[in-house]
């Protein structure tokens, strides 16, 4: 019986830590993907300098908020904060798409 309880506790611990790591990896991966998309927009001329600066500023604000939230929670994000970051990253993704596909082109 002790073995079963210890095994269950160990499994719960592994699942709990891997979920936290997964969420942090997902946030980081999305940041990297969005930076690549911005870079591609600059390279191919579909984003002007002003559009790029605006999107980069918004991205910086989200990143600062993430750092502040992690600092206040001992290095982790709460589930509500993760959901909020996900919504913000969704908005950023749509903004990047809209900017890259609008009529203005870089000369």
C-alpha positions in Angstrom: 0.0 0.0 0.0 2.8 2.4 0.9 4.4 1.6 -2.5 1.2 2.5 -4.3 0.8 5.8 -2.5 4.4 6.7 -3.1 4.2 5.8 -6.8 1.0 7.9 -7.2 2.6 10.9 -5.4 5.7 10.6 -7.6 3.6 10.5 -10.7 1.6 13.5 -9.6 4.8 15.4 -9.0 6.2 14.6 -12.4 3.0 15.5 -14.2 2.8 18.8 -12.2 6.3 19.9 -13.0 6.1 18.9 -16.7 2.8 20.9 -17.1 4.5 24.0 -15.7 7.5 23.5 -17.9 5.2 22.9 -20.9 3.4 26.2 -20.4 6.6 28.1 -20.1 8.0 26.4 -23.2 4.9 27.2 -25.1 5.0 30.9 -24.2 8.7 31.1 -25.1 8.1 29.2 -28.4 5.3 31.6 -29.4 7.5 34.6 -28.6 10.2 33.1 -30.9 7.7 32.3 -33.7 6.3 35.8 -33.6 9.7 37.4 -33.7 10.5 35.3 -36.8 7.3 36.4 -38.4 8.1 40.1 -37.7 11.6 39.5 -39.1 10.2 38.0 -42.2 7.8 40.9 -42.6 10.7 43.4 -42.4 12.9 41.3 -44.8 10.2 40.9 -47.5 9.0 44.5 -47.1 5.5 43.8 -46.0 6.1 45.7 -42.8 7.1 49.4 -42.7 9.5 50.7 -40.0 6.6 52.3 -38.1 4.5 49.2 -38.1 7.5 47.1 -37.0 8.2 49.6 -34.1 4.6 49.5 -33.0 4.4 45.7 -33.0 7.8 45.4 -31.3 6.6 47.8 -28.6 3.5 45.8 -27.9 5.6 42.6 -27.8 8.0 44.3 -25.3 5.1 45.2 -23.1 3.8 41.7 -23.0 7.3 40.3 -22.2 7.7 42.8 -19.4 4.4 41.8 -17.9 5.4 38.2 -18.0 8.6 38.9 -16.2 6.9 40.9 -13.6 4.2 38.2 -13.0 6.9 35.5 -12.7 8.9 37.7 -10.3 5.9 38.2 -8.1 5.1 34.4 -8.1 8.5 32.9 -7.4 9.3 32.3 -11.1 6.0 30.8 -12.2 2.8 32.0 -13.7 -0.6 31.3 -12.3 -3.2 29.6 -14.5 -5.0 33.0 -14.8 -1.8 34.7 -15.9 -1.1 31.9 -18.4 -4.5 32.4 -19.9 -4.0 36.2 -20.0 -0.6 35.8 -21.7 -2.2 33.4 -24.2 -4.9 35.9 -25.0 -2.3 38.7 -25.4 -0.2 36.5 -27.7 -3.3 35.7 -29.8 -3.9 39.4 -30.2 -0.3 40.0 -31.1 -0.4 37.2 -33.7 -3.5 38.8 -35.3 -1.8 42.2 -35.2 1.3 40.8 -36.9 -0.9 39.1 -39.6 -2.9 42.3 -40.2 0.2 44.5 -40.5 1.9 42.1 -42.8 -1.1 41.9 -45.1 -2.2 45.5 -45.2 -1.8 47.7 -48.3 1.3 49.5 -47.1 4.6 48.2 -48.3 8.2 49.2 -47.5 9.9 50.8 -50.5 
